Amino acid sequence: MQQALTLQTNENRFLISIDKNYIEQEFVIRLMNRIRLEYLAKIVNFDENIEILGEEIKTDWWEKNKNRLLNPA
């Protein structure tokens, strides 16, 4: 019986083989996009101010939208 997933490595690559009967193509695409985002997040050189900016954005969004979400018409 063939395995659903096989992994091979060489000098600088992972070679992944996935049986199409086990995993849908859309899932593989989402997984690859997630891996790409994780890689990009890793190489971006943000300083500590990015977290402060993120909190400010979330707070501002919440103030603008909380009434709509908490009091639906």
Buried (B, 14 or more C-beta within 10 A) or exposed (E): EEEEEEEEEEEEEEEEEBEEEEEEEEEEEEEEEEEEEEEEEEEEEEEEEEEEEEEEEEEEEEEEEEEEEEEEE
